[in-house]
């Protein structure tokens, strides 16, 4: 199988949302009048973002999901993706499973794969995603105000527990907790529906990819505010509850959860709770934006500081 | 230096053509009304697309240039780029030189770097480029007609000679030839001005990245025509002329030249020659589209076939 057969067999699918998809020097896209584009690129490297030998179907899902999560954090709708992939060898079973995972998620959110590149090399995956959002309505990181609530979607800590488990350094945890954690790590769910509905409700948002405290610090810096977070409020699965006090960093600084963290005026509390019920998605108030700078983690509102060994994941630390 | 300091120091530049550049979950772009987007992604892997230890400034140039070349081949104007980069270590001198080469070329063509990703891993570079073209006017691969002329910009064979030279398997060549060849390999010049001017003149186009015969075969397949190429007509530098008969594959099947190959009706010959003079860029008629399928290389028009060991570069061969 050569490079072009490989592309044709596994990655050349109809792209109904594009003028021209895979197969030319570049794809041709017709942006929707009145919309702005949001564009994000992420790169996943074997041994760093995922373990060697991971299930290729889940890897296909995750490669797209981490980019969709950035689009969700902007309040945009995902439209088009490109995929550049370096592979040690053109293994048919691996490619079939990878592309199955990738396209299953793409189809769920109406995303067209419109281009990319395949080459031989250490397993590396790079996706660029383009979304659309009504002009001027993107949810950015720089809109938080002192006094805003801080919210988190879904549950935290699962993915970080799975990373620790596979690395042989997990705290004691139940079988149920590990099974749940592995699913969270391998099959993250991008919060696209939520993201679109946060337009007009959230003052700022980002996705939690490197760890809540560290990610939130970026939002605070760009908004010119500080944040107070409450460990006891951080949402987590029932099976992980015993770990929240014993291993707080999993929840407050663990990466790979791909939940949305957003700020919103207090006046929007009822609307956000109603949205949570409507979407069937947990939305939890976990802290408050205050004046100053930095992120402080307290055990409870008005309580005592919790110290972590690190605030988030840094690829060059 | 952590990941965010690295981005700030080397990759976070003003992006005057974007609503929002580096630093949020995604960039925000306002497409120009009446334009379509063209989008392309390429990935460069150390040891495959470039030699380990290559000058990082030329690598920064080339990483962007190979993507700009795809935009040129569509007849579009380049606007925005993202860069995802995996690095074995965050070496400051390397990063400074790489970003200097990247931004020098970006500035020449008014391209804004609007986002990306940095991570640790085997040296891998992935760029996505977004360009704009008036709706319906992109130059695609599928418009060639039997009877059209086939043209090539610039000169062929230099980059392939440099690859052979560095790999220790070059044919005998002069010092001048090698010096020229290395410059062609390391500092390819994307033909953006030419590309934009080919709208309305060319019936089809692509860039020569994997080798003329192989690349042209893709154009022929999508257009439903065959091609006849004349080895004696393939443009090459004076210093390389002695090699054209001894090592025809360098010219007819060598990769990495990043020239444009395009088809055009005979009625446009004078206009194309005038354009060549205006741009100060050699444009050479190298063959003809004919009915049938496949690409045939002849020594001269109406002459005898030339056989090559391969038609183009294939990453999985």
Interface residues (C-beta under 8 A of the other chain):
Chain A: X1 X2 X3 X4 X6 X19 X20 X23 X24 X25 X26 X27 X28 X29 X30 X31 X33 X36 X37 X38 X39 X40 X41 X42 X43 X45 X46 X47 X48 X49 X70 X71 X73 X74 X76 X80 X82 X83 X84 X85 X86 X89 X90 X114 X115 X116 X117 X118 X119 X120 X121 X122 X124 X126 X128 X129 X130 X131 X133 X135 X138 X140 X141 X142 X205 X206 X207 X218 X222 X314 X315 X316 X317
Chain B: X1 X2 X3 X4 X6 X19 X20 X23 X24 X25 X26 X27 X28 X29 X30 X31 X33 X36 X37 X38 X39 X40 X41 X42 X43 X45 X46 X47 X48 X49 X70 X71 X73 X74 X76 X80 X82 X83 X84 X85 X86 X89 X90 X114 X115 X116 X117 X118 X119 X120 X121 X122 X124 X126 X128 X129 X130 X131 X133 X135 X138 X140 X141 X142 X205 X206 X207 X218 X222 X314 X315 X316 X317
